[in-house]
Amino acid sequence: MVRLEPVATGISGVLSGNTANERRQFIPIDMTPLGDGRQLIMTLGGHVRLLNSDGGLAAGAYLDTFDTQRSPLPGDLDFRDIGNTGIAAHPGFLDPLSRGYGKFYTLTAELPNLVSADFDDGVASVMDSVVTEWTITPNAVTGATQLSLSQNVTKREVLRSARPGIIHTLIDIAFTNDEYLIIPSGDGGGNAFPNTEGNAFGADRFANAQDPTNIMGSVLRIDPLSLPGDTRPTGGQNQQYRLHPDNWGLTDGNPATPGETFAFGVRSPYRVSVDSLTNEIYLGDVGESSREEVSRIENGGNYGWGAYEGTLLVRPNLIPGPGEQPHSAPLWDLYHNLNGSSEAVNVVGGFVYRGAQLPQLQGKYIFADTGESEFTQPTNLLEIYYGDPTTTASSSRDDLYRLQLQLPSGLSSIDRIWSIAEDEAGELYVLAGPQRDGDLFDVGPGETDGSIFKIVAPLGSPNGIDGDVNQDGLVTPDDLLAMRSGWYATGFASVFDQYTHGDLNLDGITDLRDLYLLHKALLSATQQASQAAPEPPGIVACLSAIILIAARGCRAQVRNDPY
């Protein structure tokens, strides 16, 4: 169990006096840490909001990325692929000696055919996905609360992809620990390519994702910045970035494969993240009608779409042949049934947890599902899952668990989780907001405003079982032994540490008041186990002995086996 602690709200409505029909924020869609406790929030409507290090949301927009000449009109925002969907600060954002000092990057949708694209893949463009670099002037990197192109920030276009449709586009970006930018690309979507099989390239989106000579359905790896004396190849028609020399697209032996290509075979990648400890890349890939999947992305990996949907073979004619990259199975795939019960509907993706507040989840991959499909009514299948990415097998769900959510007081539900975010300390956040109502993300009566929640330890037992001091899933005399080790202890490192040392009321010390709570929990557990069975005399005797010793002001000692 985890608790969602409110951090910020008011990230759905109008900002800066814009009219309701023009410049809403719509929903918080992505968030990136700056390294000093501050975080930048990207809204679908183009406003970048600043979350200060004290957790307060700065008034107004930190930066308005909306371009009156290029940005889609708000009426086009009928899918979350349209708008401003990704943001990532350079790892060297705070370092004056870094080439990434004061730089962050955004991923936005723009009207087509206004600027030459790096990639057009021979299709008629309906919209362009654009990666933009923003560079803050040195005197404004840490102190500014608002950025303006006329005063303290400049912009540079890094990469532009012409897209054949408004879904399955470029939605997210993330930096690796070695300062490369990861950019997943969707397969183009069914509204752009007919759902027919066996057609030539350009007519079949399923085959596109299995054809690495285009970027549809691929994961790209680039360096937006050059190094002194850089000899790495440049990429894209506009030559605005460098390529990693080990990219699979440069080493596969096929000159037609873009050098940017790191992996391929994905359908509709929504959120990509990098493990801050291992530098491994994880991707949540939205399925079609059978599976939602999470994969660990590796150089040269083929993640199967459109031959496979998750682990399910759906088009045998597209199975990789001899000499082609074999299918790399996902870490997890969840059942997806648009017409019935599902484990998931629209996977968000997430992060490997590297924070300190939830030690029981250390090293686990935590991800979410929006509970909404683009093609069905909302299903309220909103979930947060976790699993161990080091031990999982894609054919098994034994190590995948749903996290129970403890919501803030006064909040009975959350409409939609739109993203999971991570701060520089490794703690995780939920970006939530209203569900789509027609073409817009309006906040209706009783719906969740655009909000940020921090994922923290629950109030009470971390696993939801009151009195389970040792967190083994049972309330037994063994919990008395665990409490003994923490008697009169203070200065706990986390809520988990606090509870597992017996501080059941979380007041900062393990004392007689906590023993009373454990006594109640033991009695309740015994009564639930068997209404007819008498209370084990060992429990009563042990409790009486500890209470007597504690009342004398001594550290409790369990002298006999409580059984």
Secondary structure, DSSP 8 states (H G I E B T S, - for coil): -EEEEEEE---SSB-TT--TTT-B---EEEEEE-SSS-EEEEETTSEEEEE-TTS-B-SS-SEE---TTTS--GGGTTSTTSSEEEEEE-TTTT-TTSTTTTEEEEEEEE-TTSS--SB-TT---SEEEEEEEEEE-GGGTTT-S---TTTTEEEEEEEEEEESSSSS-----EE-TTS-EEEE-----TTTS-S-SS--TTS-HHHHHT-TTSSTTEEEEEESS--TT--S-EETTTT-EEE-TT-HHHHSS-TTS-TTEEEE--SEEEEEEE-TTT--EEEEEE-SSSEEEEEEE-TT-B--TTTEETTEE--GGGS--TTS--B---SEEEE--TTS--S-SSEEEEEE---SS-GGGTT-EEEEE-S--TTS------EEEEE-TTT--TT--TTEEE--EE--TT----SEEEEEEE-TTS-EEEEEE---BTTB----TT---SEEEEEE--SS-TTS-TT-TT-SSS-STHHHHHHHHTTT----SSHHHHHHTT-TT-SSS-SHHHHHHHHHHHHHHHHHH-SSS---HHHHHHHHHHHHHHHTTS-----S---
